[in-house]
Protein backbone atom coordinates (compact mmCIF):
# COMPACT_ATOMS: atom_id res chain seq x y z
CA UNK A 1 0.00 0.00 0.00
CA UNK A 2 1.17 3.50 -0.85
CA UNK A 3 0.21 6.72 0.96
CA UNK A 4 -0.26 9.77 -1.30
CA UNK A 5 -1.83 13.17 -0.95
CA UNK A 6 -5.24 13.38 -2.60
CA UNK A 7 -3.85 16.06 -4.93
CA UNK A 8 -1.18 13.61 -6.20
CA UNK A 9 -3.61 11.00 -7.53
CA UNK A 10 -4.09 10.51 -11.26
CA UNK A 11 -7.49 10.38 -12.99
CA UNK A 12 -9.18 7.04 -12.30
CA UNK A 13 -6.94 6.24 -9.33
CA UNK A 14 -8.79 5.17 -6.19
CA UNK A 15 -7.98 4.76 -2.53
CA UNK A 16 -9.16 5.12 1.03
CA UNK A 17 -8.72 8.25 3.14
CA UNK A 18 -6.35 7.57 6.05
CA UNK A 19 -5.92 11.06 7.53
CA UNK A 20 -7.07 14.66 7.20
CA UNK A 21 -4.66 17.37 8.28
CA UNK A 22 -5.38 21.00 8.99
CA UNK A 23 -7.13 22.66 11.89
CA UNK A 24 -9.95 24.99 12.78
CA UNK A 25 -12.54 25.90 10.18
CA UNK A 26 -10.70 24.07 7.38
CA UNK A 27 -10.78 20.75 9.23
CA UNK A 28 -14.44 21.24 10.12
CA UNK A 29 -15.28 22.08 6.52
CA UNK A 30 -13.55 18.93 5.25
CA UNK A 31 -15.36 16.75 7.80
CA UNK A 32 -18.71 18.38 6.92
CA UNK A 33 -18.12 17.47 3.26
CA UNK A 34 -17.56 13.81 4.20
CA UNK A 35 -13.78 13.78 3.88
CA UNK A 36 -13.22 11.41 6.81
CA UNK A 37 -11.02 8.42 7.65
CA UNK A 38 -11.85 5.13 5.88
CA UNK A 39 -13.99 6.83 3.21
CA UNK A 40 -13.32 5.44 -0.29
CA UNK A 41 -12.41 8.10 -2.84
CA UNK A 42 -11.84 8.11 -6.62
CA UNK A 43 -9.96 10.89 -8.41
CA UNK A 44 -12.10 11.91 -11.40
CA UNK A 45 -10.39 14.86 -13.09
CA UNK A 46 -8.64 18.16 -12.63
CA UNK A 47 -9.05 21.53 -14.28
CA UNK A 48 -6.66 22.38 -17.14
CA UNK A 49 -4.25 24.19 -14.80
CA UNK A 50 -4.63 21.54 -12.08
CA UNK A 51 -6.89 23.51 -9.74
CA UNK A 52 -9.59 22.61 -8.70
CA UNK A 53 -9.83 18.82 -8.75
CA UNK A 54 -12.93 16.63 -8.78
CA UNK A 55 -13.27 13.42 -6.76
CA UNK A 56 -16.05 10.93 -6.20
CA UNK A 57 -16.71 10.52 -2.48
CA UNK A 58 -19.62 8.91 -0.62
CA UNK A 59 -21.80 8.77 -3.73
CA UNK A 60 -21.33 12.35 -4.92
CA UNK A 61 -18.87 14.44 -6.91
CA UNK A 62 -16.82 16.88 -4.85
CA UNK A 63 -14.61 19.70 -6.13
CA UNK A 64 -11.67 20.72 -3.96
CA UNK A 65 -8.93 23.28 -4.31
CA UNK A 66 -5.51 21.74 -4.69
CA UNK A 67 -4.49 23.32 -1.36
CA UNK A 68 -7.41 21.51 0.32
CA UNK A 69 -6.58 18.20 -1.37
CA UNK A 70 -2.99 18.55 -0.08
CA UNK A 71 -4.38 18.12 3.45
CA UNK A 72 -5.82 14.65 2.75
CA UNK A 73 -3.72 11.45 2.85
CA UNK A 74 -5.02 8.53 0.79
CA UNK A 75 -3.93 4.88 0.85
CA UNK A 76 -3.66 3.65 -2.73
CA UNK A 77 -3.35 0.00 -3.70
CA UNK A 78 -0.19 -0.53 -5.70
Secondary structure, DSSP 8 states (H G I E B T S, - for coil): -EEEEGGG--TT-EEEEEEE---HHHHHHHHHTT--TT-EEEEEEE-TTS-SEEEEETTEEEEE-HHHHTTEEEEE--
